[in-house]
Amino acid sequence: MINTSLLIKYLGQAAIFCSCLFILGCENDEKAINALTDKAVMVEKAKDIDVLFSQSGQLRARMKSPLMLRYQEDTLRTEFPNSLHVDFYDSTRHVESWLDARFGIYYESLNRVLLRDSVKVVNVKGDTLTTPELWWDQNARSFYTDSTVRITTKDKRINGGKGLVADQDLSAYTIRQPTGTVLVGEEIKL
């Protein structure tokens, strides 16, 4: 015959023991949780790339880079960590200017490229823009920056300052905070 009071006592002890195991087993390791909830970043890698940019069926630019990394996250972006060179074309498919930079990021949804580290833009007339950081707006066909800039023209005039808005071919530009010596004509009276 089974002693019911003894059975109830053992079942009660087993229930308490199982409850303790259950409570102790509910502690989560933070690393394990992060590993399960972190989003995986998809990266496409390409070497020795040569990309053509067009708008309305017309060639606008040609970019070359030794390495391209395309990240598929919330915002699609393409990085060029080992330098890039871009030739810009006019409507007759002639090069109107070109640029070199050591680093670049192309934001696809914005159609803009952030260029960093030794950025240099040269137009067909020989005018040269140098800056540590520059944005290229592909739709507006323009450059802009809040960084320091230096523009050297073909006739060796140097303009500099902080902040710039310029056409892609450097035919027109505005330096927001010019610095340095400015030559003025004799007609101007102070």
MDTraj code that builds the backbone (N, CA, C; nanometers):
import mdtraj as md
import numpy as np

residues = "MET ILE ASN THR SER LEU LEU ILE LYS TYR LEU GLY GLN ALA ALA ILE PHE CYS SER CYS LEU PHE ILE LEU GLY CYS GLU ASN ASP GLU LYS ALA ILE ASN ALA LEU THR ASP LYS ALA VAL MET VAL GLU LYS ALA LYS ASP ILE ASP VAL LEU PHE SER GLN SER GLY GLN LEU ARG ALA ARG MET LYS SER PRO LEU MET LEU ARG TYR GLN GLU ASP THR LEU ARG THR GLU PHE PRO ASN SER LEU HIS VAL ASP PHE TYR ASP SER THR ARG HIS VAL GLU SER TRP LEU ASP ALA ARG PHE GLY ILE TYR TYR GLU SER LEU ASN ARG VAL LEU LEU ARG ASP SER VAL LYS VAL VAL ASN VAL LYS GLY ASP THR LEU THR THR PRO GLU LEU TRP TRP ASP GLN ASN ALA ARG SER PHE TYR THR ASP SER THR VAL ARG ILE THR THR LYS ASP LYS ARG ILE ASN GLY GLY LYS GLY LEU VAL ALA ASP GLN ASP LEU SER ALA TYR THR ILE ARG GLN PRO THR GLY THR VAL LEU VAL GLY GLU GLU ILE LYS LEU".split()
xyz = np.array([
    [0.0824, -0.1159, 0.0000],
    [0.0000, 0.0000, 0.0000],
    [0.0883, 0.1242, 0.0000],
    [0.0459, 0.2211, -0.0707],
    [0.1232, 0.3435, -0.0855],
    [0.0773, 0.4424, 0.0209],
    [0.1764, 0.4966, 0.0856],
    [0.1489, 0.5969, 0.1874],
    [0.1267, 0.7307, 0.1173],
    [0.0034, 0.7818, 0.1203],
    [-0.0312, 0.9053, 0.0481],
    [0.0358, 1.0275, 0.1076],
    [0.0537, 1.0321, 0.2363],
    [0.1192, 1.1497, 0.2954],
    [0.2663, 1.1549, 0.2548],
    [0.3297, 1.0378, 0.2471],
    [0.4688, 1.0323, 0.2027],
    [0.4786, 1.0682, 0.0548],
    [0.3834, 1.0244, -0.0246],
    [0.3795, 1.0558, -0.1669],
    [0.3612, 1.2055, -0.1891],
    [0.2727, 1.2651, -0.1153],
    [0.2486, 1.4094, -0.1272],
    [0.3740, 1.4857, -0.0864],
    [0.4424, 1.4384, 0.0178],
    [0.5643, 1.5046, 0.0640],
    [0.6715, 1.5009, -0.0461],
    [0.6926, 1.3831, -0.1094],
    [0.7935, 1.3702, -0.2152],
    [0.7558, 1.4498, -0.3402],
    [0.6289, 1.4499, -0.3760],
    [0.5845, 1.5285, -0.4920],
    [0.6019, 1.6778, -0.4668],
    [0.5756, 1.7209, -0.3442],
    [0.5949, 1.8610, -0.3076],
    [0.7415, 1.9002, -0.3163],
    [0.8302, 1.8128, -0.2651],
    [0.9734, 1.8408, -0.2721],
    [1.0222, 1.8414, -0.4177],
    [0.9713, 1.7517, -0.4980],
    [1.0090, 1.7468, -0.6396],
    [0.9621, 1.8724, -0.7122],
    [0.8422, 1.9205, -0.6786],
    [0.7895, 2.0432, -0.7417],
    [0.8743, 2.1629, -0.7039],
    [0.9136, 2.1713, -0.5767],
    [0.9995, 2.2830, -0.5323],
    [1.1345, 2.2753, -0.6024],
    [1.1929, 2.1546, -0.6118],
    [1.3224, 2.1365, -0.6774],
    [1.3147, 2.1766, -0.8253],
    [1.2099, 2.1336, -0.8950],
    [1.1921, 2.1680, -1.0373],
    [1.1708, 2.3181, -1.0558],
    [1.0977, 2.3807, -0.9642],
    [1.0761, 2.5261, -0.9709],
    [1.2079, 2.6000, -0.9565],
    [1.2922, 2.5532, -0.8654],
    [1.4242, 2.6173, -0.8475],
    [1.5091, 2.6037, -0.9733],
    [1.5077, 2.4863, -1.0328],
    [1.5818, 2.4666, -1.1576],
    [1.5269, 2.5560, -1.2684],
    [1.3972, 2.5687, -1.2753],
    [1.3330, 2.6514, -1.3770],
    [1.3720, 2.7991, -1.3594],
    [1.3688, 2.8469, -1.2359],
    [1.4038, 2.9873, -1.2092],
    [1.5509, 3.0125, -1.2390],
    [1.6387, 2.9212, -1.1976],
    [1.7810, 2.9379, -1.2253],
    [1.8105, 2.9254, -1.3743],
    [1.7351, 2.8475, -1.4443],
    [1.7577, 2.8272, -1.5873],
    [1.7096, 2.9435, -1.6726],
    [1.6348, 3.0374, -1.6167],
    [1.5809, 3.1498, -1.6939],
    [1.6793, 3.2638, -1.7097],
    [1.7942, 3.2556, -1.6473],
    [1.8920, 3.3625, -1.6628],
    [1.9526, 3.3540, -1.8024],
    [1.9534, 3.4688, -1.8750],
    [2.0015, 3.4710, -2.0132],
    [2.1395, 3.5342, -2.0202],
    [2.2227, 3.4781, -2.1017],
    [2.3541, 3.5330, -2.1269],
    [2.3389, 3.6480, -2.2266],
    [2.3907, 3.7655, -2.1923],
    [2.3749, 3.8846, -2.2779],
    [2.4373, 3.8640, -2.4156],
    [2.5505, 3.7980, -2.4202],
    [2.6160, 3.7715, -2.5487],
    [2.5305, 3.6815, -2.6371],
    [2.4679, 3.5825, -2.5745],
    [2.3826, 3.4914, -2.6516],
    [2.2605, 3.5649, -2.7065],
    [2.2045, 3.6545, -2.6265],
    [2.0885, 3.7324, -2.6733],
    [2.1293, 3.8235, -2.7884],
    [2.2431, 3.8936, -2.7732],
    [2.2899, 3.9825, -2.8801],
    [2.3196, 3.9068, -3.0081],
    [2.3744, 3.7885, -2.9947],
    [2.4048, 3.7087, -3.1140],
    [2.2776, 3.6700, -3.1886],
    [2.1703, 3.6466, -3.1162],
    [2.0442, 3.6100, -3.1801],
    [1.9710, 3.7292, -3.2403],
    [1.9864, 3.8474, -3.1771],
    [1.9092, 3.9639, -3.2216],
    [1.9862, 4.0576, -3.3141],
    [2.1184, 4.0483, -3.3226],
    [2.1947, 4.1349, -3.4126],
    [2.1593, 4.1052, -3.5572],
    [2.1506, 4.2134, -3.6347],
    [2.1219, 4.1965, -3.7766],
    [2.2503, 4.1594, -3.8501],
    [2.2397, 4.0708, -3.9406],
    [2.3542, 4.0326, -4.0230],
    [2.3717, 4.1368, -4.1324],
    [2.4931, 4.1835, -4.1500],
    [2.5222, 4.2821, -4.2529],
    [2.5758, 4.2086, -4.3752],
    [2.5064, 4.2276, -4.4859],
    [2.5493, 4.1656, -4.6110],
    [2.6503, 4.2579, -4.6791],
    [2.7655, 4.2042, -4.7162],
    [2.8700, 4.2833, -4.7798],
    [2.9087, 4.2162, -4.9111],
    [2.9003, 4.2937, -5.0183],
    [2.9484, 4.2476, -5.1483],
    [3.0840, 4.3122, -5.1713],
    [3.1781, 4.2366, -5.2223],
    [3.3140, 4.2857, -5.2415],
    [3.3520, 4.2698, -5.3881],
    [3.4107, 4.3756, -5.4455],
    [3.4565, 4.3694, -5.5846],
    [3.5927, 4.4368, -5.5945],
    [3.6760, 4.3841, -5.6813],
    [3.8099, 4.4402, -5.7019],
    [3.8207, 4.4947, -5.8446],
    [3.9048, 4.5968, -5.8595],
    [3.9328, 4.6589, -5.9900],
    [3.8035, 4.6936, -6.0631],
    [3.7222, 4.7787, -6.0009],
    [3.5932, 4.8123, -6.0597],
    [3.6043, 4.9304, -6.1558],
    [3.5124, 4.9336, -6.2498],
    [3.4997, 5.0409, -6.3487],
    [3.3495, 5.0608, -6.3693],
    [3.2934, 5.1700, -6.3119],
    [3.1497, 5.1933, -6.3105],
    [3.1152, 5.3153, -6.3951],
    [3.0087, 5.3040, -6.4737],
    [2.9585, 5.4166, -6.5523],
    [2.8301, 5.4675, -6.4887],
    [2.8206, 5.6009, -6.4689],
    [2.6997, 5.6647, -6.4177],
    [2.6320, 5.7364, -6.5332],
    [2.5005, 5.7159, -6.5454],
    [2.4277, 5.7852, -6.6518],
    [2.2992, 5.8435, -6.5954],
    [2.2500, 5.9465, -6.6641],
    [2.1220, 6.0077, -6.6316],
    [2.0501, 6.0329, -6.7626],
    [1.9264, 5.9896, -6.7688],
    [1.8449, 6.0048, -6.8899],
    [1.9168, 5.9499, -7.0125],
    [1.9885, 5.8414, -6.9935],
    [2.0566, 5.7766, -7.1053],
    [2.1865, 5.8423, -7.1484],
    [2.2327, 5.9461, -7.0770],
    [2.3580, 6.0132, -7.1128],
    [2.4647, 5.9822, -7.0092],
    [2.5842, 5.9506, -7.0575],
    [2.6974, 5.9236, -6.9706],
    [2.7328, 6.0500, -6.8934],
    [2.7387, 6.0386, -6.7600],
    [2.7701, 6.1548, -6.6752],
    [2.9046, 6.1399, -6.6054],
    [2.9428, 6.0161, -6.5700],
    [3.0684, 5.9962, -6.4984],
    [3.1157, 5.8524, -6.5143],
    [3.2453, 5.8351, -6.4951],
    [3.3069, 5.7033, -6.4962],
    [3.3986, 5.6948, -6.3747],
    [3.3774, 5.5932, -6.2923],
    [3.4532, 5.5787, -6.1692],
    [3.5342, 5.4505, -6.1722],
    [3.6588, 5.4620, -6.1267],
    [3.7471, 5.3467, -6.1156],
    [3.8012, 5.3405, -5.9734],
    [3.8110, 5.2173, -5.9212],
    [3.8622, 5.1975, -5.7866],
    [3.9186, 5.0560, -5.7748],
    [4.0252, 5.0383, -5.6961],
    [4.0804, 4.9042, -5.6793],
    [3.9945, 4.8125, -5.5920],
    [3.9087, 4.8713, -5.5037],
    [3.8268, 4.7895, -5.4145],
    [3.6947, 4.8596, -5.3865],
    [3.5863, 4.7815, -5.3927],
    [3.4535, 4.8335, -5.3634],
    [3.3859, 4.7380, -5.2653],
    [3.3253, 4.7951, -5.1594],
    [3.2493, 4.7178, -5.0620],
    [3.1075, 4.7738, -5.0590],
    [3.0094, 4.6905, -5.0912],
    [2.8691, 4.7348, -5.0936],
    [2.7972, 4.6720, -4.9754],
    [2.7478, 4.7586, -4.8861],
    [2.6798, 4.7146, -4.7642],
    [2.5294, 4.7226, -4.7845],
    [2.4603, 4.6132, -4.7552],
    [2.3151, 4.6089, -4.7669],
    [2.2560, 4.6139, -4.6271],
    [2.2384, 4.7358, -4.5790],
    [2.1786, 4.7610, -4.4491],
    [2.0506, 4.8397, -4.4719],
    [2.0052, 4.9126, -4.3694],
    [1.8873, 4.9973, -4.3851],
    [1.9085, 5.0990, -4.4967],
    [2.0267, 5.1594, -4.5004],
    [2.0648, 5.2523, -4.6066],
    [2.1713, 5.1837, -4.6908],
    [2.1432, 5.1640, -4.8182],
    [2.2426, 5.1011, -4.9056],
    [2.3582, 5.1982, -4.9270],
    [2.4789, 5.1488, -4.9044],
    [2.5966, 5.2330, -4.9255],
    [2.7075, 5.1494, -4.9861],
    [2.7899, 5.2172, -5.0620],
    [2.9026, 5.1522, -5.1261],
    [3.0281, 5.2285, -5.0863],
    [3.1257, 5.1585, -5.0313],
    [3.2501, 5.2212, -4.9873],
    [3.3627, 5.1895, -5.0834],
    [3.4520, 5.2866, -5.0964],
    [3.5735, 5.2716, -5.1753],
    [3.6901, 5.3039, -5.0818],
    [3.7373, 5.2033, -5.0053],
    [3.8357, 5.2297, -4.8999],
    [3.9790, 5.2496, -4.9490],
    [4.0093, 5.2119, -5.0718],
    [4.1477, 5.2187, -5.1205],
    [4.1650, 5.3149, -5.2367],
    [4.0966, 5.4261, -5.2371],
    [4.1046, 5.5326, -5.3374],
    [4.0027, 5.5136, -5.4493],
    [3.9758, 5.6235, -5.5174],
    [3.8898, 5.6200, -5.6344],
    [3.9240, 5.7354, -5.7259],
    [3.8939, 5.7172, -5.8535],
    [3.9150, 5.8190, -5.9568],
    [3.7850, 5.8290, -6.0365],
    [3.7378, 5.9535, -6.0589],
    [3.6143, 5.9745, -6.1330],
    [3.6396, 6.0750, -6.2447],
    [3.5974, 6.0411, -6.3660],
    [3.5967, 6.1342, -6.4791],
    [3.4528, 6.1804, -6.4988],
    [3.4318, 6.3135, -6.5089],
    [3.2989, 6.3697, -6.5316],
    [3.2873, 6.4126, -6.6771],
    [3.1735, 6.3816, -6.7400],
    [3.1541, 6.4090, -6.8816],
    [3.0485, 6.5169, -6.9029],
    [3.0676, 6.5950, -7.0095],
    [2.9652, 6.6919, -7.0480],
    [2.8660, 6.6244, -7.1418],
    [2.7738, 6.7013, -7.1984],
    [2.6686, 6.6436, -7.2832],
    [2.7227, 6.5867, -7.4144],
    [2.8452, 6.6259, -7.4541],
    [2.9051, 6.5735, -7.5773],
    [3.0002, 6.4567, -7.5494],
    [2.9950, 6.4031, -7.4290],
    [3.0770, 6.2897, -7.3851],
    [3.2260, 6.3197, -7.3809],
    [3.2608, 6.4463, -7.3585],
    [3.3999, 6.4855, -7.3381],
    [3.4222, 6.5064, -7.1883],
    [3.5417, 6.4724, -7.1405],
    [3.5733, 6.4903, -6.9988],
    [3.5773, 6.6398, -6.9686],
    [3.4953, 6.6825, -6.8678],
    [3.4941, 6.8233, -6.8290],
    [3.5734, 6.8458, -6.7000],
    [3.5867, 6.7406, -6.6182],
    [3.6668, 6.7473, -6.4968],
    [3.6890, 6.6052, -6.4456],
    [3.7796, 6.5924, -6.3512],
    [3.8050, 6.4634, -6.2897],
    [3.8404, 6.4839, -6.1431],
    [3.8273, 6.3773, -6.0643],
    [3.8624, 6.3874, -5.9225],
    [3.9329, 6.2614, -5.8760],
    [4.0136, 6.2799, -5.7719],
    [4.0808, 6.1706, -5.7033],
    [4.0581, 6.1876, -5.5539],
    [4.0402, 6.0771, -5.4839],
    [4.0274, 6.0776, -5.3380],
    [4.0773, 5.9442, -5.2858],
    [4.1198, 5.9432, -5.1627],
    [4.1682, 5.8190, -5.1028],
    [4.0559, 5.7336, -5.0456],
    [3.9376, 5.7962, -5.0213],
    [3.8261, 5.7230, -4.9620],
    [3.6957, 5.7843, -5.0098],
    [3.5953, 5.6993, -5.0328],
    [3.4648, 5.7491, -5.0737],
    [3.3525, 5.6571, -5.0302],
    [3.2347, 5.7171, -5.0063],
    [3.1131, 5.6411, -4.9743],
    [3.0019, 5.6932, -5.0638],
    [2.9373, 5.6022, -5.1380],
    [2.8254, 5.6369, -5.2239],
    [2.6967, 5.5943, -5.1548],
    [2.6084, 5.6920, -5.1269],
    [2.4778, 5.6649, -5.0669],
    [2.3757, 5.6569, -5.1797],
    [2.3297, 5.5355, -5.2091],
    [2.2448, 5.5120, -5.3255],
    [2.1115, 5.5845, -5.3186],
    [2.0489, 5.5866, -5.2024],
    [1.9172, 5.6499, -5.1927],
    [1.9245, 5.8015, -5.2076],
    [2.0398, 5.8601, -5.1792],
    [2.0573, 6.0049, -5.1904],
    [2.1218, 6.0476, -5.3225],
    [2.1824, 5.9531, -5.3945],
    [2.2614, 5.9833, -5.5144],
    [2.3720, 6.0836, -5.4831],
    [2.4375, 6.0621, -5.3690],
    [2.5461, 6.1496, -5.3265],
    [2.6659, 6.0655, -5.2851],
    [2.7840, 6.1240, -5.3054],
    [2.9078, 6.0564, -5.2701],
    [2.9851, 6.1450, -5.1735],
    [3.0274, 6.0883, -5.0618],
    [3.1132, 6.1572, -4.9664],
    [3.2572, 6.1161, -4.9967],
    [3.3405, 6.2145, -5.0236],
    [3.4812, 6.1902, -5.0557],
    [3.5664, 6.2438, -4.9416],
    [3.6670, 6.1662, -4.9021],
    [3.7533, 6.2074, -4.7913],
    [3.8987, 6.1776, -4.8223],
    [3.9839, 6.2538, -4.7541],
    [4.1276, 6.2293, -4.7532],
    [4.1926, 6.2629, -4.8875],
    [4.2537, 6.3784, -4.8918],
    [4.3286, 6.4241, -5.0095],
    [4.2412, 6.4313, -5.1345],
    [4.1279, 6.4968, -5.1237],
    [4.0371, 6.5109, -5.2374],
    [4.0913, 6.6181, -5.3313],
    [4.0951, 6.5853, -5.4594],
    [4.1473, 6.6778, -5.5607],
    [4.0566, 6.6717, -5.6829],
    [4.0073, 6.7889, -5.7262],
    [3.9235, 6.7991, -5.8454],
    [3.9946, 6.8924, -5.9426],
    [4.0048, 6.8516, -6.0693],
    [4.0711, 6.9317, -6.1729],
    [3.9781, 6.9402, -6.2928],
    [3.9612, 7.0625, -6.3486],
    [3.8801, 7.0750, -6.4696],
    [3.9696, 7.0846, -6.5926],
    [3.9100, 7.0883, -6.7119],
    [3.9875, 7.0866, -6.8365],
    [4.0702, 7.2131, -6.8548],
    [4.0332, 7.3228, -6.7885],
    [4.1112, 7.4472, -6.7969],
    [4.2349, 7.4421, -6.7077],
    [4.2417, 7.3450, -6.6183],
    [4.3554, 7.3332, -6.5290],
    [4.3303, 7.3889, -6.3899],
    [4.2093, 7.4362, -6.3612],
    [4.1759, 7.4823, -6.2269],
    [4.1690, 7.3616, -6.1343],
    [4.2244, 7.3761, -6.0129],
    [4.2354, 7.2641, -5.9208],
    [4.1746, 7.2989, -5.7853],
    [4.0890, 7.2118, -5.7357],
    [4.0285, 7.2235, -5.6036],
    [4.0865, 7.1143, -5.5156],
    [4.1364, 7.1507, -5.3968],
    [4.1833, 7.0515, -5.3004],
    [4.1133, 7.0775, -5.1673],
    [4.0770, 6.9691, -5.0997],
    [4.0063, 6.9766, -4.9724],
    [4.0148, 6.8411, -4.9023],
    [4.0013, 6.8393, -4.7700],
    [4.0039, 6.7101, -4.7008],
    [3.8727, 6.6320, -4.7119],
    [3.7606, 6.7013, -4.7386],
    [3.6316, 6.6336, -4.7470],
    [3.5416, 6.7078, -4.8451],
    [3.4686, 6.6320, -4.9278],
    [3.3856, 6.6927, -5.0309],
    [3.2659, 6.6022, -5.0593],
    [3.1490, 6.6612, -5.0787],
    [3.0302, 6.5879, -5.1215],
    [3.0088, 6.6120, -5.2692],
    [2.9717, 6.5070, -5.3419],
    [2.9337, 6.5188, -5.4824],
    [2.7869, 6.4826, -5.4931],
    [2.7045, 6.5777, -5.5378],
    [2.5619, 6.5547, -5.5594],
    [2.5452, 6.5172, -5.7063],
    [2.5162, 6.3916, -5.7298],
    [2.5081, 6.3399, -5.8666],
    [2.3925, 6.4030, -5.9434],
    [2.2780, 6.4251, -5.8792],
    [2.1622, 6.4825, -5.9485],
    [2.1842, 6.6295, -5.9844],
    [2.2392, 6.7072, -5.8913],
    [2.2613, 6.8501, -5.9148],
    [2.3905, 6.8768, -5.9913],
    [2.4726, 6.7736, -6.0100],
    [2.6017, 6.7886, -6.0782],
    [2.6848, 6.8978, -6.0119],
    [2.6974, 6.8864, -5.8781],
    [2.7694, 6.9892, -5.8035],
    [2.8469, 6.9281, -5.6876],
    [2.9381, 7.0091, -5.6337],
    [3.0166, 6.9731, -5.5163],
    [2.9817, 7.0698, -5.4043],
    [2.9938, 7.0224, -5.2803],
    [2.9808, 7.1128, -5.1663],
    [3.0557, 7.0553, -5.0471],
    [3.0953, 7.1450, -4.9559],
    [3.1663, 7.1045, -4.8358],
    [3.1598, 7.2167, -4.7328],
    [3.1811, 7.1804, -4.6071],
    [3.1973, 7.2768, -4.4993],
    [3.3433, 7.2812, -4.4542],
    [3.4284, 7.2021, -4.5149],
    [3.5702, 7.1947, -4.4792],
    [3.6486, 7.3070, -4.5457],
    [3.7762, 7.3133, -4.5121],
    [3.8642, 7.4110, -4.5764],
    [3.8869, 7.3712, -4.7216],
    [3.8985, 7.4711, -4.8077],
    [3.9186, 7.4466, -4.9508],
    [4.0296, 7.5373, -5.0027],
    [4.0879, 7.4929, -5.1134],
    [4.1894, 7.5736, -5.1828],
    [4.1675, 7.5521, -5.3310],
    [4.1518, 7.6612, -5.4043],
    [4.1347, 7.6538, -5.5492],
    [4.2505, 7.7292, -5.6137],
    [4.3226, 7.6591, -5.6981],
    [4.4323, 7.7190, -5.7731],
    [4.3903, 7.7245, -5.9188],
    [4.3873, 7.8451, -5.9760],
    [4.3451, 7.8599, -6.1154],
    [4.4649, 7.8428, -6.2078],
    [4.4353, 7.8322, -6.3350],
    [4.5397, 7.8108, -6.4356],
    [4.6430, 7.9238, -6.4338],
    [4.5977, 8.0483, -6.4074],
    [4.6910, 8.1615, -6.4041],
    [4.7547, 8.1796, -6.2655],
    [4.7531, 8.0731, -6.1837],
    [4.8220, 8.0633, -6.0543],
    [4.7609, 8.1509, -5.9447],
    [4.6369, 8.1961, -5.9607],
    [4.5684, 8.2646, -5.8515],
    [4.5185, 8.1589, -5.7548],
    [4.5326, 8.1874, -5.6265],
    [4.4910, 8.0919, -5.5241],
    [4.3784, 8.1538, -5.4424],
    [4.2686, 8.0811, -5.4324],
    [4.1555, 8.1207, -5.3492],
    [4.1362, 8.0133, -5.2454],
    [4.1050, 8.0555, -5.1241],
    [4.0850, 7.9566, -5.0188],
    [3.9860, 8.0046, -4.9160],
    [3.9515, 7.9146, -4.8280],
    [3.8587, 7.9486, -4.7218],
    [3.7954, 7.8242, -4.6652],
    [3.6788, 7.8462, -4.6064],
    [3.6063, 7.7357, -4.5451],
    [3.4660, 7.7314, -4.6039],
    [3.4264, 7.6142, -4.6512],
    [3.2947, 7.5962, -4.7113],
    [3.2956, 7.6300, -4.8590],
    [3.2245, 7.5497, -4.9380],
    [3.2245, 7.5681, -5.0834],
    [3.0995, 7.5081, -5.1436],
    [3.0514, 7.5735, -5.2465],
    [2.9502, 7.5182, -5.3358],
    [3.0051, 7.5425, -5.4754],
    [3.0109, 7.4374, -5.5590],
    [3.0719, 7.4513, -5.6911],
    [3.0022, 7.3639, -5.7935],
    [3.0036, 7.4092, -5.9190],
    [2.9576, 7.3250, -6.0280],
    [3.0562, 7.2104, -6.0448],
    [3.0093, 7.1025, -6.1006],
    [3.0917, 6.9833, -6.1187],
    [3.2146, 7.0094, -6.2059],
    [3.2046, 7.1036, -6.2990],
    [3.3181, 7.1355, -6.3863],
    [3.4011, 7.2528, -6.3347],
    [3.3718, 7.3001, -6.2129],
    [3.4395, 7.4124, -6.1477],
    [3.4286, 7.5430, -6.2272],
    [3.3306, 7.5528, -6.3176],
    [3.3126, 7.6765, -6.3938],
    [3.2591, 7.7892, -6.3064],
    [3.1866, 7.7553, -6.2019],
    [3.1364, 7.8538, -6.1059],
    [3.1454, 7.7939, -5.9669],
    [3.1909, 7.8752, -5.8728],
    [3.1998, 7.8282, -5.7346],
    [3.1858, 7.9461, -5.6391],
    [3.1451, 7.9142, -5.5176],
    [3.1338, 8.0135, -5.4109],
    [3.2016, 7.9579, -5.2875],
    [3.2980, 8.0345, -5.2354],
    [3.3622, 7.9986, -5.1092],
    [3.2871, 8.0757, -5.0009],
    [3.2309, 8.0033, -4.9054],
    [3.1432, 8.0658, -4.8058],
    [3.2173, 8.1587, -4.7105],
    [3.3345, 8.1192, -4.6648],
    [3.4145, 8.2017, -4.5739],
    [3.5551, 8.2147, -4.6305],
    [3.5741, 8.3065, -4.7271],
    [3.7067, 8.3192, -4.7881],
    [3.8101, 8.3724, -4.6892],
    [3.9349, 8.3299, -4.7086],
    [4.0458, 8.3766, -4.6258],
    [4.1626, 8.4115, -4.7165],
    [4.2556, 8.4900, -4.6637],
    [4.3753, 8.5246, -4.7385],
    [4.3680, 8.6652, -4.7964],
    [4.4658, 8.6986, -4.8765],
    [4.4751, 8.8292, -4.9394],
    [4.3892, 8.8340, -5.0628],
    [4.3098, 8.9403, -5.0749],
    [4.2236, 8.9569, -5.1908],
    [4.2668, 9.0828, -5.2640],
    [4.2993, 9.0725, -5.3925],
    [4.3387, 9.1883, -5.4716],
    [4.2128, 9.2569, -5.5237],
    [4.2122, 9.3907, -5.5153],
    [4.0988, 9.4686, -5.5665],
    [4.1503, 9.5715, -5.6642],
    [4.0633, 9.6196, -5.7509],
    [4.1013, 9.7189, -5.8515],
    [4.1194, 9.8565, -5.7915],
    [4.1804, 9.9483, -5.8697],
    [4.2065, 10.0839, -5.8238],
    [4.0781, 10.1656, -5.8100],
    [3.9731, 10.1291, -5.8836],
    [3.8492, 10.2049, -5.8811],
    [3.7765, 10.1921, -5.7494],
    [3.8028, 10.0902, -5.6753],
    [3.7294, 10.0648, -5.5519],
    [3.7849, 10.1561, -5.4417],
    [3.6943, 10.2352, -5.3807],
    [3.7335, 10.3249, -5.2721],
    [3.6770, 10.2708, -5.1423],
    [3.7544, 10.2849, -5.0395],
    [3.7091, 10.2376, -4.9082],
    [3.6441, 10.3462, -4.8292],
])
top = md.Topology()
chain = top.add_chain()
for i, resn in enumerate(residues, 1):
    res = top.add_residue(resn, chain, resSeq=i)
    for name in ("N", "CA", "C"):
        top.add_atom(name, md.element.get_by_symbol(name[0]), res)
traj = md.Trajectory(xyz[None], top)
